[in-house]
Amino acid sequence: MSKNKLSIMWFKEDLRINDNPALFNSLNEGLVIPLYIFDNSLKEEYKMGEASKWWLHHSLSDLNKNLNDKLSFFMGNPLNILESLIDKNNVENVFWNRSYEPCFIERDKIIKKKLLASGIIVKTYNASLLWESHEILKEDKTPYRVFTPFYRKGCLKNKSPRSVYNKPKIENLICSRTDTNISELCLLGNNNWHLKFNKHWKVGEINAQKKLSNFIKTGLSDYKNGRNYPAKNNVSKLSPHIHFGEISPHTIWNEINKSSDLENKNVEHFKSELGWREFSKYLLFHFPEIINSNFQKKFDNFPWIKDDNLLTLWKKGKTGYPIVDAGMRELWETGYVHNRVRMIVSSFLVKNLLIDWRLGERWFWECLVDADQANNKASWQWVAGSGADAAPYFRIFNPVTQGMKFDPDGNYTKKYVPELRNLDIKYLFNPWEADFDKLQNAGITLGKNYPKPIVDLKSSRNKALEIFSKL
């Protein structure tokens, strides 16, 4: 290590110290300026949603604390900021961990080319994927389009995920004198919507590690079955921590592999969910057009219905279908929706209301603390039937039977739709079928303190099936 060398460590979606290859290697070169740049030059579809910005603010604050207040904050065009810092500080090296969204790939290639042309050494690393997307191809050198062969043949039989990097010593970090204050990034906005998130989430690297440890101890042993029940604690809720890089998928993979005392089916099923994350990233890397377009082109002429009133009722959790309303209210209250319920509310929007999946995706992008371009786009297209390895068009989630099956005691639904808490469980997911006396005894007047169904399930399903069959 040369004490005379000065490097820049550009943090992006890797807001952690542990298992951070770019940070680890930069500190082996000498003195390091660690920085974060909030890129406000992005196109509209890439700009971060409000819930994500709330998480980012607190994650950056936590990282800065862990770096002994040495993290510098900037807002603007990353190339301009990096070039200015290099000139003013006589920087020799720039390190970063790679981003895989199309706009960031294009941006970072331009930055790397310009820095290299000016004599700067640029070193980049993979900190967020278990397998590099460009390395996983079929025998004919084309990308996979179906998950199972991608994961089992392309990934698992390719090579094992790398081991975890050691925690680096951070005493060689120095501050830039030209940065801004984190509050000037204006990540928290001007409304009070996010204030309630504080009681639902503990942001930061240490909290991510604690959450993983707790999940392995209490949730993993019944993960394969329990993950379908929103009232149970069998999901990890690690997704926002992973998205912002507070914990790496490599750390999770390695820690899960140590759980040999647990039933193999639960361990393998959880690892396959990490595989689905990889598949979403993979699809976006090889098929960047899915940002705005249907993966399956036959959906390009789908006759989506434009109805702002129905869309608003869905957003507000006022559809008259309790499990759907519970999910949408959970989203607004916590910035998160349980995975099973995400599928239910998404299916309802695109297959019962026949509203374009892109409108649902944008609402999730705005409200989810774990909003991720690849996961969000791929998952919505999967439900709509327009994506890769998608659910078949005739798979339409029935919100009544889904509620009865996966929230049998009604604990989840009643938590987020408290106006139904006194209703007999027999009618909790179909209150319109309860007689007047039962509704009155439960304090419910349909159309007043709880909405009537905004669409008929049977007729809307038949209409969707008719349209889908003609594709």
VEXDREN-2710 file (C-alpha; in Angstrom, 1 decimal):
% VEXDREN-2710
k/r/px/py/pz
1/MET/0.0/0.0/0.0
2/SER/1.3/3.4/-1.0
3/LYS/0.4/6.2/1.3
4/ASN/1.1/8.7/-1.4
5/LYS/-1.6/7.4/-3.7
6/LEU/-5.1/9.1/-3.5
7/SER/-8.2/7.3/-4.7
8/ILE/-11.9/7.9/-4.9
9/MET/-14.4/5.3/-3.8
10/TRP/-17.7/6.0/-5.5
11/PHE/-20.5/4.5/-3.5
12/LYS/-23.7/3.7/-5.4
13/GLU/-26.0/0.7/-4.6
14/ASP/-23.5/-0.7/-2.1
15/LEU/-24.0/1.3/1.0
16/ARG/-22.0/-1.0/3.3
17/ILE/-18.5/-1.7/4.6
18/ASN/-18.6/-5.5/4.8
19/ASP/-18.2/-7.5/1.6
20/ASN/-17.6/-4.4/-0.5
21/PRO/-15.0/-5.3/-3.1
22/ALA/-14.5/-1.7/-4.4
23/LEU/-14.0/-0.3/-0.9
24/PHE/-11.8/-3.2/0.1
25/ASN/-9.5/-2.8/-2.9
26/SER/-9.5/1.0/-2.8
27/LEU/-8.2/1.0/0.7
28/ASN/-5.3/-1.3/-0.4
29/GLU/-4.1/1.5/-2.6
30/GLY/-3.6/4.2/0.0
31/LEU/-5.7/7.2/1.0
32/VAL/-9.3/7.2/-0.1
33/ILE/-12.0/9.8/-0.6
34/PRO/-15.4/8.0/-0.1
35/LEU/-18.3/9.8/-1.8
36/TYR/-21.9/9.4/-2.9
37/ILE/-23.4/11.3/-5.8
38/PHE/-27.1/11.8/-6.1
39/ASP/-27.5/11.9/-9.9
40/ASN/-30.3/14.4/-10.7
41/SER/-29.6/14.2/-14.4
42/LEU/-31.4/10.9/-15.0
43/LYS/-34.4/10.5/-17.3
44/GLU/-37.8/10.6/-15.6
45/GLU/-38.4/6.8/-15.6
46/TYR/-35.1/6.3/-13.7
47/LYS/-35.7/9.0/-11.0
48/MET/-36.1/7.4/-7.6
49/GLY/-39.5/7.2/-6.0
50/GLU/-40.3/9.1/-2.8
51/ALA/-40.3/6.0/-0.5
52/SER/-36.9/4.9/-1.9
53/LYS/-35.5/8.4/-1.3
54/TRP/-36.6/8.1/2.3
55/TRP/-34.7/4.9/2.7
56/LEU/-31.6/6.3/0.9
57/HIS/-31.4/9.3/3.2
58/HIS/-31.3/7.1/6.3
59/SER/-29.0/4.5/4.7
60/LEU/-26.5/7.2/3.7
61/SER/-26.6/8.7/7.2
62/ASP/-25.9/5.2/8.6
63/LEU/-23.0/4.6/6.2
64/ASN/-21.5/8.0/7.0
65/LYS/-21.6/7.1/10.7
66/ASN/-19.9/3.8/10.0
67/LEU/-17.2/5.6/8.0
68/ASN/-16.5/7.9/10.9
69/ASP/-18.2/10.8/9.2
70/LYS/-15.8/10.7/6.2
71/LEU/-18.5/10.2/3.5
72/SER/-18.8/13.1/1.1
73/PHE/-22.2/13.9/-0.5
74/PHE/-22.7/15.5/-3.9
75/MET/-25.7/16.2/-6.2
76/GLY/-25.4/16.6/-10.0
77/ASN/-23.8/14.9/-13.0
78/PRO/-21.4/12.2/-11.8
79/LEU/-18.8/12.7/-14.6
80/ASN/-18.6/16.5/-13.9
81/ILE/-18.2/15.9/-10.1
82/LEU/-15.6/13.2/-10.5
83/GLU/-13.5/15.2/-12.9
84/SER/-13.6/18.2/-10.6
85/LEU/-12.6/16.2/-7.6
86/ILE/-9.8/14.5/-9.5
87/ASP/-8.4/17.8/-10.7
88/LYS/-8.5/19.4/-7.3
89/ASN/-7.1/16.5/-5.3
90/ASN/-4.6/14.9/-7.7
91/VAL/-6.5/11.6/-7.7
92/GLU/-4.8/8.6/-9.4
93/ASN/-7.5/5.9/-9.0
94/VAL/-11.3/5.7/-9.1
95/PHE/-13.1/2.6/-7.7
96/TRP/-16.8/1.7/-7.9
97/ASN/-19.0/-1.3/-7.8
98/ARG/-20.9/-1.9/-11.0
99/SER/-24.6/-1.0/-11.6
100/TYR/-26.6/-3.1/-14.0
101/GLU/-29.6/-1.0/-15.0
102/PRO/-29.4/0.1/-18.7
103/CYS/-29.1/3.8/-18.1
104/PHE/-26.4/3.3/-15.4
105/ILE/-24.4/1.0/-17.6
106/GLU/-24.4/3.6/-20.4
107/ARG/-23.6/6.4/-18.0
108/ASP/-20.7/4.5/-16.3
109/LYS/-19.2/3.4/-19.6
110/ILE/-19.0/7.0/-20.7
111/ILE/-17.4/8.0/-17.3
112/LYS/-14.9/5.2/-17.4
113/LYS/-13.9/6.0/-21.0
114/LYS/-13.3/9.6/-20.2
115/LEU/-11.4/9.0/-17.0
116/LEU/-9.2/6.4/-18.7
117/ALA/-8.5/8.8/-21.5
118/SER/-7.2/11.4/-19.0
119/GLY/-4.8/8.9/-17.4
120/ILE/-6.9/7.9/-14.4
121/ILE/-7.0/4.2/-13.4
122/VAL/-10.5/3.0/-13.1
123/LYS/-11.3/-0.3/-11.3
124/THR/-14.9/-1.7/-11.1
125/TYR/-16.3/-4.8/-9.3
126/ASN/-19.4/-6.9/-9.0
127/ALA/-20.9/-6.3/-5.5
128/SER/-24.6/-7.0/-6.1
129/LEU/-25.0/-10.1/-8.3
130/LEU/-24.2/-13.7/-7.5
131/TRP/-23.5/-14.4/-11.2
132/GLU/-22.5/-11.9/-13.9
133/SER/-25.4/-11.6/-16.4
134/HIS/-23.1/-11.6/-19.4
135/GLU/-21.5/-14.9/-18.4
136/ILE/-24.7/-16.9/-18.2
137/LEU/-25.8/-18.0/-21.6
138/LYS/-27.3/-21.0/-23.3
139/GLU/-25.2/-23.4/-25.3
140/ASP/-26.0/-21.4/-28.5
141/LYS/-24.7/-18.3/-26.7
142/THR/-28.1/-16.6/-26.5
143/PRO/-29.7/-15.5/-23.2
144/TYR/-32.1/-17.6/-21.2
145/ARG/-35.8/-16.6/-21.2
146/VAL/-37.1/-19.2/-18.7
147/PHE/-36.2/-19.1/-15.0
148/THR/-35.7/-22.8/-14.2
149/PRO/-33.0/-23.6/-16.8
150/PHE/-31.4/-20.2/-16.2
151/TYR/-31.1/-20.9/-12.5
152/ARG/-30.3/-24.6/-12.4
153/LYS/-28.3/-25.0/-15.6
154/GLY/-27.0/-21.5/-16.2
155/CYS/-26.2/-20.5/-12.6
156/LEU/-25.9/-23.4/-10.3
157/LYS/-23.9/-25.5/-12.7
158/ASN/-21.8/-22.6/-13.9
159/LYS/-19.9/-21.8/-10.7
160/SER/-20.6/-21.1/-7.1
161/PRO/-21.0/-17.5/-5.9
162/ARG/-17.8/-16.0/-4.6
163/SER/-16.7/-15.9/-1.0
164/VAL/-17.3/-12.9/1.1
165/TYR/-14.7/-10.1/1.3
166/ASN/-13.2/-9.3/4.7
167/LYS/-14.2/-6.1/6.5
168/PRO/-11.5/-3.5/5.6
169/LYS/-9.8/-1.1/7.9
170/ILE/-11.1/2.4/7.3
171/GLU/-8.6/4.6/9.0
172/ASN/-7.2/5.7/5.5
173/LEU/-10.4/7.6/4.6
174/ILE/-10.3/11.4/4.1
175/CYS/-13.1/13.9/3.5
176/SER/-13.5/16.1/0.4
177/ARG/-13.8/19.8/1.3
178/THR/-16.1/20.5/-1.6
179/ASP/-19.1/18.3/-0.8
180/THR/-22.6/19.3/0.3
181/ASN/-24.7/18.4/3.4
182/ILE/-26.9/15.3/3.2
183/SER/-29.9/17.4/3.9
184/GLU/-29.2/19.4/0.7
185/LEU/-29.9/16.3/-1.3
186/CYS/-33.5/16.9/-0.4
187/LEU/-34.3/13.1/-0.2
188/LEU/-37.1/13.5/2.4
189/GLY/-39.3/15.8/0.4
190/ASN/-41.8/18.2/1.9
191/ASN/-44.6/15.9/3.0
192/ASN/-45.0/13.9/6.2
193/TRP/-45.9/10.6/4.4
194/HIS/-42.6/9.1/5.3
195/LEU/-42.7/9.8/9.0
196/LYS/-44.7/6.6/9.7
197/PHE/-42.0/4.5/8.0
198/ASN/-39.7/5.0/11.0
199/LYS/-41.8/2.7/13.2
200/HIS/-41.7/-0.1/10.6
201/TRP/-38.1/-0.1/9.5
202/LYS/-34.6/0.1/10.9
203/VAL/-32.3/1.1/8.1
204/GLY/-28.6/0.4/7.8
205/GLU/-25.9/-2.2/7.5
206/ILE/-26.0/-3.5/11.1
207/ASN/-29.8/-3.7/11.0
208/ALA/-29.6/-5.7/7.8
209/GLN/-27.2/-8.2/9.4
210/LYS/-29.5/-8.5/12.4
211/LYS/-32.5/-9.1/10.2
212/LEU/-30.7/-11.8/8.3
213/SER/-29.6/-13.5/11.6
214/ASN/-33.1/-13.3/13.0
215/PHE/-34.7/-14.7/9.8
216/ILE/-32.4/-17.7/9.8
217/LYS/-33.3/-18.4/13.5
218/THR/-37.0/-17.8/13.3
219/GLY/-38.3/-17.7/9.7
220/LEU/-36.2/-20.0/7.5
221/SER/-37.3/-23.3/9.0
222/ASP/-40.8/-23.0/7.5
223/TYR/-40.0/-20.7/4.7
224/LYS/-41.3/-22.6/1.7
225/ASN/-44.8/-22.9/3.1
226/GLY/-45.0/-20.0/5.6
227/ARG/-43.9/-17.4/3.1
228/ASN/-47.3/-17.5/1.5
229/TYR/-49.1/-16.3/4.6
230/PRO/-48.8/-12.6/5.2
231/ALA/-49.7/-12.8/8.9
232/LYS/-46.7/-15.1/9.5
233/ASN/-43.1/-14.1/10.1
234/ASN/-41.5/-16.3/7.5
235/VAL/-40.4/-13.7/5.0
236/SER/-37.0/-12.1/5.5
237/LYS/-38.0/-8.5/4.5
238/LEU/-34.4/-8.1/3.4
239/SER/-35.3/-6.7/0.0
240/PRO/-34.7/-3.0/0.7
241/HIS/-31.5/-3.8/2.5
242/ILE/-30.3/-5.8/-0.6
243/HIS/-31.5/-3.1/-3.0
244/PHE/-29.4/-0.4/-1.4
245/GLY/-26.5/-2.7/-0.8
246/GLU/-26.6/-2.6/3.0
247/ILE/-26.0/-6.3/2.8
248/SER/-24.8/-8.3/-0.2
249/PRO/-26.4/-11.4/-1.8
250/HIS/-23.1/-13.1/-1.3
251/THR/-23.3/-12.6/2.4
252/ILE/-26.8/-13.9/2.5
253/TRP/-26.0/-16.9/0.3
254/ASN/-23.0/-17.9/2.5
255/GLU/-24.9/-17.5/5.7
256/ILE/-27.9/-19.4/4.4
257/ASN/-25.6/-22.2/3.4
258/LYS/-24.4/-22.6/7.0
259/SER/-27.9/-23.5/8.0
260/SER/-27.4/-27.2/7.4
261/ASP/-29.5/-28.2/10.4
262/LEU/-32.7/-26.8/8.7
263/GLU/-34.8/-28.8/6.2
264/ASN/-33.1/-28.6/2.9
265/LYS/-36.3/-27.6/1.0
266/ASN/-36.6/-24.4/2.9
267/VAL/-32.9/-23.4/2.4
268/GLU/-33.1/-24.3/-1.3
269/HIS/-36.4/-22.5/-1.8
270/PHE/-35.0/-19.3/-0.2
271/LYS/-31.9/-19.5/-2.4
272/SER/-34.1/-19.9/-5.4
273/GLU/-35.8/-16.6/-4.5
274/LEU/-32.4/-15.0/-4.6
275/GLY/-32.2/-16.7/-8.0
276/TRP/-35.4/-14.9/-9.1
277/ARG/-33.8/-11.6/-8.2
278/GLU/-30.8/-12.6/-10.3
279/PHE/-33.2/-13.6/-13.2
280/SER/-34.9/-10.1/-13.1
281/LYS/-31.5/-8.4/-13.2
282/TYR/-30.5/-10.8/-16.0
283/LEU/-33.6/-10.0/-18.1
284/LEU/-33.1/-6.2/-17.8
285/PHE/-29.4/-6.6/-18.8
286/HIS/-30.1/-8.7/-21.9
287/PHE/-33.5/-7.2/-22.8
288/PRO/-33.4/-3.5/-21.7
289/GLU/-36.5/-2.7/-23.7
290/ILE/-38.6/-4.2/-20.9
291/ILE/-38.2/-0.9/-19.0
292/ASN/-41.2/0.4/-21.0
293/SER/-42.2/-2.4/-23.4
294/ASN/-43.8/-5.8/-23.2
295/PHE/-41.4/-8.7/-23.3
296/GLN/-43.9/-10.6/-25.3
297/LYS/-44.8/-8.4/-28.2
298/LYS/-48.3/-9.9/-28.6
299/PHE/-49.3/-7.7/-25.7
300/ASP/-48.5/-4.5/-27.5
301/ASN/-52.0/-4.2/-28.8
302/PHE/-53.7/-5.3/-25.6
303/PRO/-56.9/-3.1/-25.2
304/TRP/-56.1/-1.8/-21.7
305/ILE/-58.9/0.2/-20.1
306/LYS/-58.1/3.8/-19.1
307/ASP/-60.1/4.6/-16.0
308/ASP/-58.5/7.0/-13.5
309/ASN/-61.3/6.5/-11.0
310/LEU/-60.7/2.7/-10.8
311/LEU/-57.0/3.2/-10.6
312/THR/-57.3/5.7/-7.7
313/LEU/-59.6/3.3/-5.8
314/TRP/-57.0/0.6/-6.2
315/LYS/-54.2/2.8/-5.1
316/LYS/-56.2/3.9/-2.0
317/GLY/-57.3/0.4/-1.0
318/LYS/-60.9/1.0/-1.6
319/THR/-61.8/-1.7/-4.1
320/GLY/-64.3/-3.5/-1.9
321/TYR/-62.2/-6.7/-1.9
322/PRO/-60.6/-6.9/1.6
323/ILE/-57.4/-8.7/0.8
324/VAL/-56.6/-6.3/-2.1
325/ASP/-57.4/-3.3/0.1
326/ALA/-55.3/-4.7/2.9
327/GLY/-52.3/-5.0/0.5
328/MET/-52.6/-1.5/-0.9
329/ARG/-53.0/0.0/2.5
330/GLU/-50.0/-1.9/3.8
331/LEU/-48.1/-0.4/0.9
332/TRP/-49.1/3.1/1.8
333/GLU/-48.5/2.6/5.5
334/THR/-45.2/0.8/5.4
335/GLY/-43.7/1.1/2.0
336/TYR/-43.8/-2.6/1.6
337/VAL/-46.2/-5.4/0.5
338/HIS/-46.0/-9.1/1.4
339/ASN/-45.0/-11.1/-1.7
340/ARG/-48.1/-13.2/-1.9
341/VAL/-50.3/-10.1/-1.6
342/ARG/-48.2/-8.3/-4.3
343/MET/-49.3/-10.9/-6.7
344/ILE/-53.0/-10.7/-5.6
345/VAL/-53.2/-6.9/-5.9
346/SER/-51.2/-6.8/-9.2
347/SER/-53.4/-9.5/-10.7
348/PHE/-56.5/-7.6/-9.7
349/LEU/-55.4/-4.4/-11.4
350/VAL/-54.3/-6.0/-14.7
351/LYS/-56.8/-8.9/-15.0
352/ASN/-59.9/-7.7/-13.2
353/LEU/-59.7/-4.0/-13.9
354/LEU/-57.8/-4.5/-17.2
355/ILE/-55.6/-1.5/-16.4
356/ASP/-52.1/-1.3/-17.9
357/TRP/-49.4/-3.0/-15.8
358/ARG/-47.2/0.1/-16.3
359/LEU/-49.5/2.2/-14.2
360/GLY/-49.4/-0.3/-11.3
361/GLU/-45.6/-0.5/-11.7
362/ARG/-45.2/3.3/-11.4
363/TRP/-47.3/3.4/-8.3
364/PHE/-45.2/0.6/-6.7
365/TRP/-42.0/2.5/-7.9
366/GLU/-43.2/5.6/-6.0
367/CYS/-44.3/3.8/-2.8
368/LEU/-42.0/0.8/-2.2
369/VAL/-38.9/1.2/-0.1
370/ASP/-37.5/-1.8/-2.0
371/ALA/-38.4/-0.4/-5.4
372/ASP/-36.0/-2.0/-7.9
373/GLN/-36.1/-1.4/-11.7
374/ALA/-35.4/-5.0/-12.6
375/ASN/-37.6/-6.7/-10.0
376/ASN/-40.5/-4.2/-10.4
377/LYS/-40.6/-4.4/-14.2
378/ALA/-40.1/-8.2/-14.4
379/SER/-42.6/-9.0/-11.6
380/TRP/-45.4/-6.8/-13.0
381/GLN/-44.9/-8.3/-16.5
382/TRP/-44.9/-11.8/-15.0
383/VAL/-48.3/-11.2/-13.4
384/ALA/-49.7/-9.5/-16.5
385/GLY/-48.6/-12.4/-18.6
386/SER/-46.5/-10.2/-20.9
387/GLY/-43.1/-11.1/-19.4
388/ALA/-40.5/-13.8/-19.5
389/ASP/-41.6/-17.1/-18.0
390/ALA/-44.8/-15.3/-17.1
391/ALA/-47.9/-16.6/-15.4
392/PRO/-50.2/-17.9/-18.1
393/TYR/-53.0/-15.5/-19.1
394/PHE/-55.7/-17.7/-17.6
395/ARG/-54.1/-17.6/-14.2
396/ILE/-56.2/-14.9/-12.5
397/PHE/-55.9/-14.7/-8.7
398/ASN/-59.3/-14.7/-7.1
399/PRO/-59.0/-12.3/-4.1
400/VAL/-61.8/-14.0/-2.2
401/THR/-60.3/-17.5/-2.3
402/GLN/-56.8/-16.2/-1.9
403/GLY/-57.8/-14.3/1.2
404/MET/-59.5/-17.4/2.7
405/LYS/-56.6/-19.7/1.9
406/PHE/-53.6/-17.5/2.9
407/ASP/-55.1/-15.3/5.7
408/PRO/-57.4/-17.9/7.2
409/ASP/-57.7/-16.2/10.6
410/GLY/-58.0/-12.7/9.0
411/ASN/-55.2/-11.3/11.1
412/TYR/-53.5/-9.6/8.2
413/THR/-56.6/-8.3/6.5
414/LYS/-58.1/-6.9/9.8
415/LYS/-54.9/-5.2/10.6
416/TYR/-55.0/-3.0/7.5
417/VAL/-58.8/-2.9/7.0
418/PRO/-59.8/-2.4/10.7
419/GLU/-63.4/-1.4/9.7
420/LEU/-64.0/-5.1/9.1
421/ARG/-62.5/-6.4/12.3
422/ASN/-65.8/-7.4/13.8
423/LEU/-67.1/-9.2/10.8
424/ASP/-67.5/-13.0/10.9
425/ILE/-64.5/-14.7/9.3
426/LYS/-66.9/-16.5/7.0
427/TYR/-67.6/-13.2/5.3
428/LEU/-64.4/-11.3/5.8
429/PHE/-63.2/-11.6/2.2
430/ASN/-66.7/-11.4/0.7
431/PRO/-68.7/-9.0/2.9
432/TRP/-71.3/-8.3/0.2
433/GLU/-72.5/-11.9/0.8
434/ALA/-73.3/-11.3/4.4
435/ASP/-76.9/-10.5/5.3
436/PHE/-78.0/-7.1/6.6
437/ASP/-78.0/-8.2/10.3
438/LYS/-74.5/-9.6/10.2
439/LEU/-73.2/-6.4/8.6
440/GLN/-75.1/-4.2/11.0
441/ASN/-73.8/-6.2/14.0
442/ALA/-70.3/-5.7/12.7
443/GLY/-70.8/-2.0/12.3
444/ILE/-70.6/-2.1/8.5
445/THR/-72.6/-0.3/6.0
446/LEU/-71.4/-1.2/2.5
447/GLY/-71.0/1.8/0.3
448/LYS/-70.5/4.1/3.4
449/ASN/-67.8/2.9/5.8
450/TYR/-66.6/0.1/3.5
451/PRO/-67.0/0.2/-0.3
452/LYS/-69.0/-2.2/-2.4
453/PRO/-67.0/-4.2/-5.0
454/ILE/-65.9/-1.9/-7.8
455/VAL/-66.1/-4.7/-10.3
456/ASP/-67.7/-8.1/-10.5
457/LEU/-65.2/-10.9/-10.2
458/LYS/-66.9/-13.4/-12.5
459/SER/-67.7/-11.1/-15.4
460/SER/-64.4/-9.3/-15.2
461/ARG/-62.5/-12.6/-15.2
462/ASN/-64.5/-13.8/-18.2
463/LYS/-63.8/-10.6/-20.0
464/ALA/-60.1/-10.9/-19.4
465/LEU/-60.0/-14.5/-20.5
466/GLU/-61.8/-13.5/-23.7
467/ILE/-59.3/-10.8/-24.5
468/PHE/-56.3/-12.9/-23.5
469/SER/-57.4/-15.8/-25.7
470/LYS/-57.5/-13.6/-28.8
471/LEU/-53.9/-12.6/-28.4
END
